[in-house]
Amino acid sequence: MPTPVWDPAQYLRFADERTRPLRDLLARVPALPDPEHAVILDIGCGPGNSTAVLRERWPHARITGVDNSAPMLATARTEGEPTADYLLADARDYDPAPARPDLIVSNAALQWIDGHLDLVPRWAAALRPGATVAFQVPGNFDAPSHTLLAELRRSPRWREALGPDADRAGVHPPERYLDALAAADCLPDVWETTYRSLLPGPDPVLEWVKGTALRPVLTRLADPAERAAFLTEYGRLLREAYPAGPYGTVFPFRRIFAVGVKR
């Protein structure tokens, strides 16, 4: 499958809504032993909105953002958190151990990685005793935004060009993350939340997924006419599934959170 081409500007159209789960995740991270000299890794940092939140919380820490998208990192360096360090690397191959991190954070990235549960023990092994790993992932793969997309991709009109909905690995039930953290000698704290965001403007759910779930589709559809036709058809389905109300469009958005403190 082709690697999705990311669009930082599209992703950041809903920056506040995308960053809120990270703030809720970090609220459950315990105090770092030495915040003045803490080492923090932001794995899957994207355009740096998550790195900026980490800088707010730990202004003196050494923060490194890791991502496999050069356009995302370019935006992170200029518009996200310019004082952080950034590294172009794939989370599947990146070894955090040499950094001796006090905190590893991953914000809405693991759902793109097949077999990402295998990363949990590797990340935990890199932590000092008392250090923390914290991540959150979307839990809305059975929502209309995703099921309609999968059905459309399998339809006779699009299945040859797009193939099955296999461009992202998906996520596990919360208890699987709890078990993985506990097995990695971490004290786990796992929970889930469903946000109900009120999105403004025309076709707001389509604009939302253009920044995330639709990236593989938009990458495959290089022809502008084909891309426009697909977006027209998918947009109609989304308007039916998420009808606009008098104040905007309600978009339920389930998230899964996990925090593990190394024993």
Secondary structure as a PSIPRED ss2 file (coil, helix, strand):
# PSIPRED VFORMAT (PSIPRED V4.0)

   1 M C   1.000  0.000  0.000
   2 P C   1.000  0.000  0.000
   3 T C   1.000  0.000  0.000
   4 P C   1.000  0.000  0.000
   5 V C   1.000  0.000  0.000
   6 W C   1.000  0.000  0.000
   7 D C   1.000  0.000  0.000
   8 P H   0.000  1.000  0.000
   9 A H   0.000  1.000  0.000
  10 Q H   0.000  1.000  0.000
  11 Y H   0.000  1.000  0.000
  12 L H   0.000  1.000  0.000
  13 R H   0.000  1.000  0.000
  14 F H   0.000  1.000  0.000
  15 A H   0.000  1.000  0.000
  16 D H   0.000  1.000  0.000
  17 E H   0.000  1.000  0.000
  18 R H   0.000  1.000  0.000
  19 T H   0.000  1.000  0.000
  20 R H   0.000  1.000  0.000
  21 P H   0.000  1.000  0.000
  22 L H   0.000  1.000  0.000
  23 R H   0.000  1.000  0.000
  24 D H   0.000  1.000  0.000
  25 L H   0.000  1.000  0.000
  26 L H   0.000  1.000  0.000
  27 A C   1.000  0.000  0.000
  28 R C   1.000  0.000  0.000
  29 V C   1.000  0.000  0.000
  30 P C   1.000  0.000  0.000
  31 A C   1.000  0.000  0.000
  32 L C   1.000  0.000  0.000
  33 P C   1.000  0.000  0.000
  34 D C   1.000  0.000  0.000
  35 P H   0.000  1.000  0.000
  36 E H   0.000  1.000  0.000
  37 H H   0.000  1.000  0.000
  38 A C   1.000  0.000  0.000
  39 V E   0.000  0.000  1.000
  40 I E   0.000  0.000  1.000
  41 L E   0.000  0.000  1.000
  42 D E   0.000  0.000  1.000
  43 I E   0.000  0.000  1.000
  44 G C   1.000  0.000  0.000
  45 C C   1.000  0.000  0.000
  46 G C   1.000  0.000  0.000
  47 P C   1.000  0.000  0.000
  48 G C   1.000  0.000  0.000
  49 N H   0.000  1.000  0.000
  50 S H   0.000  1.000  0.000
  51 T H   0.000  1.000  0.000
  52 A H   0.000  1.000  0.000
  53 V H   0.000  1.000  0.000
  54 L H   0.000  1.000  0.000
  55 R H   0.000  1.000  0.000
  56 E H   0.000  1.000  0.000
  57 R H   0.000  1.000  0.000
  58 W C   1.000  0.000  0.000
  59 P C   1.000  0.000  0.000
  60 H C   1.000  0.000  0.000
  61 A C   1.000  0.000  0.000
  62 R E   0.000  0.000  1.000
  63 I E   0.000  0.000  1.000
  64 T E   0.000  0.000  1.000
  65 G E   0.000  0.000  1.000
  66 V E   0.000  0.000  1.000
  67 D E   0.000  0.000  1.000
  68 N C   1.000  0.000  0.000
  69 S C   1.000  0.000  0.000
  70 A H   0.000  1.000  0.000
  71 P H   0.000  1.000  0.000
  72 M H   0.000  1.000  0.000
  73 L H   0.000  1.000  0.000
  74 A H   0.000  1.000  0.000
  75 T H   0.000  1.000  0.000
  76 A H   0.000  1.000  0.000
  77 R H   0.000  1.000  0.000
  78 T H   0.000  1.000  0.000
  79 E H   0.000  1.000  0.000
  80 G H   0.000  1.000  0.000
  81 E C   1.000  0.000  0.000
  82 P C   1.000  0.000  0.000
  83 T C   1.000  0.000  0.000
  84 A C   1.000  0.000  0.000
  85 D E   0.000  0.000  1.000
  86 Y E   0.000  0.000  1.000
  87 L E   0.000  0.000  1.000
  88 L E   0.000  0.000  1.000
  89 A C   1.000  0.000  0.000
  90 D C   1.000  0.000  0.000
  91 A C   1.000  0.000  0.000
  92 R C   1.000  0.000  0.000
  93 D C   1.000  0.000  0.000
  94 Y C   1.000  0.000  0.000
  95 D C   1.000  0.000  0.000
  96 P C   1.000  0.000  0.000
  97 A H   0.000  1.000  0.000
  98 P H   0.000  1.000  0.000
  99 A H   0.000  1.000  0.000
 100 R C   1.000  0.000  0.000
 101 P C   1.000  0.000  0.000
 102 D C   1.000  0.000  0.000
 103 L E   0.000  0.000  1.000
 104 I E   0.000  0.000  1.000
 105 V E   0.000  0.000  1.000
 106 S E   0.000  0.000  1.000
 107 N E   0.000  0.000  1.000
 108 A C   1.000  0.000  0.000
 109 A C   1.000  0.000  0.000
 110 L H   0.000  1.000  0.000
 111 Q H   0.000  1.000  0.000
 112 W H   0.000  1.000  0.000
 113 I C   1.000  0.000  0.000
 114 D C   1.000  0.000  0.000
 115 G C   1.000  0.000  0.000
 116 H H   0.000  1.000  0.000
 117 L H   0.000  1.000  0.000
 118 D H   0.000  1.000  0.000
 119 L H   0.000  1.000  0.000
 120 V H   0.000  1.000  0.000
 121 P H   0.000  1.000  0.000
 122 R H   0.000  1.000  0.000
 123 W H   0.000  1.000  0.000
 124 A H   0.000  1.000  0.000
 125 A H   0.000  1.000  0.000
 126 A H   0.000  1.000  0.000
 127 L C   1.000  0.000  0.000
 128 R C   1.000  0.000  0.000
 129 P C   1.000  0.000  0.000
 130 G C   1.000  0.000  0.000
 131 A C   1.000  0.000  0.000
 132 T E   0.000  0.000  1.000
 133 V E   0.000  0.000  1.000
 134 A E   0.000  0.000  1.000
 135 F E   0.000  0.000  1.000
 136 Q E   0.000  0.000  1.000
 137 V E   0.000  0.000  1.000
 138 P E   0.000  0.000  1.000
 139 G C   1.000  0.000  0.000
 140 N C   1.000  0.000  0.000
 141 F C   1.000  0.000  0.000
 142 D C   1.000  0.000  0.000
 143 A C   1.000  0.000  0.000
 144 P H   0.000  1.000  0.000
 145 S H   0.000  1.000  0.000
 146 H H   0.000  1.000  0.000
 147 T H   0.000  1.000  0.000
 148 L H   0.000  1.000  0.000
 149 L H   0.000  1.000  0.000
 150 A H   0.000  1.000  0.000
 151 E H   0.000  1.000  0.000
 152 L H   0.000  1.000  0.000
 153 R H   0.000  1.000  0.000
 154 R H   0.000  1.000  0.000
 155 S C   1.000  0.000  0.000
 156 P C   1.000  0.000  0.000
 157 R C   1.000  0.000  0.000
 158 W C   1.000  0.000  0.000
 159 R H   0.000  1.000  0.000
 160 E H   0.000  1.000  0.000
 161 A H   0.000  1.000  0.000
 162 L H   0.000  1.000  0.000
 163 G C   1.000  0.000  0.000
 164 P C   1.000  0.000  0.000
 165 D C   1.000  0.000  0.000
 166 A C   1.000  0.000  0.000
 167 D C   1.000  0.000  0.000
 168 R C   1.000  0.000  0.000
 169 A C   1.000  0.000  0.000
 170 G C   1.000  0.000  0.000
 171 V C   1.000  0.000  0.000
 172 H C   1.000  0.000  0.000
 173 P C   1.000  0.000  0.000
 174 P H   0.000  1.000  0.000
 175 E H   0.000  1.000  0.000
 176 R H   0.000  1.000  0.000
 177 Y H   0.000  1.000  0.000
 178 L H   0.000  1.000  0.000
 179 D H   0.000  1.000  0.000
 180 A H   0.000  1.000  0.000
 181 L H   0.000  1.000  0.000
 182 A H   0.000  1.000  0.000
 183 A H   0.000  1.000  0.000
 184 A C   1.000  0.000  0.000
 185 D C   1.000  0.000  0.000
 186 C E   0.000  0.000  1.000
 187 L E   0.000  0.000  1.000
 188 P E   0.000  0.000  1.000
 189 D E   0.000  0.000  1.000
 190 V E   0.000  0.000  1.000
 191 W E   0.000  0.000  1.000
 192 E E   0.000  0.000  1.000
 193 T E   0.000  0.000  1.000
 194 T E   0.000  0.000  1.000
 195 Y E   0.000  0.000  1.000
 196 R E   0.000  0.000  1.000
 197 S E   0.000  0.000  1.000
 198 L E   0.000  0.000  1.000
 199 L E   0.000  0.000  1.000
 200 P C   1.000  0.000  0.000
 201 G C   1.000  0.000  0.000
 202 P C   1.000  0.000  0.000
 203 D C   1.000  0.000  0.000
 204 P H   0.000  1.000  0.000
 205 V H   0.000  1.000  0.000
 206 L H   0.000  1.000  0.000
 207 E H   0.000  1.000  0.000
 208 W H   0.000  1.000  0.000
 209 V H   0.000  1.000  0.000
 210 K H   0.000  1.000  0.000
 211 G C   1.000  0.000  0.000
 212 T C   1.000  0.000  0.000
 213 A C   1.000  0.000  0.000
 214 L C   1.000  0.000  0.000
 215 R H   0.000  1.000  0.000
 216 P H   0.000  1.000  0.000
 217 V H   0.000  1.000  0.000
 218 L H   0.000  1.000  0.000
 219 T H   0.000  1.000  0.000
 220 R H   0.000  1.000  0.000
 221 L C   1.000  0.000  0.000
 222 A C   1.000  0.000  0.000
 223 D C   1.000  0.000  0.000
 224 P H   0.000  1.000  0.000
 225 A H   0.000  1.000  0.000
 226 E H   0.000  1.000  0.000
 227 R H   0.000  1.000  0.000
 228 A H   0.000  1.000  0.000
 229 A H   0.000  1.000  0.000
 230 F H   0.000  1.000  0.000
 231 L H   0.000  1.000  0.000
 232 T H   0.000  1.000  0.000
 233 E H   0.000  1.000  0.000
 234 Y H   0.000  1.000  0.000
 235 G H   0.000  1.000  0.000
 236 R H   0.000  1.000  0.000
 237 L H   0.000  1.000  0.000
 238 L H   0.000  1.000  0.000
 239 R H   0.000  1.000  0.000
 240 E H   0.000  1.000  0.000
 241 A H   0.000  1.000  0.000
 242 Y C   1.000  0.000  0.000
 243 P C   1.000  0.000  0.000
 244 A C   1.000  0.000  0.000
 245 G E   0.000  0.000  1.000
 246 P C   1.000  0.000  0.000
 247 Y C   1.000  0.000  0.000
 248 G E   0.000  0.000  1.000
 249 T E   0.000  0.000  1.000
 250 V E   0.000  0.000  1.000
 251 F E   0.000  0.000  1.000
 252 P E   0.000  0.000  1.000
 253 F E   0.000  0.000  1.000
 254 R E   0.000  0.000  1.000
 255 R E   0.000  0.000  1.000
 256 I E   0.000  0.000  1.000
 257 F E   0.000  0.000  1.000
 258 A E   0.000  0.000  1.000
 259 V E   0.000  0.000  1.000
 260 G E   0.000  0.000  1.000
 261 V E   0.000  0.000  1.000
 262 K E   0.000  0.000  1.000
 263 R C   1.000  0.000  0.000
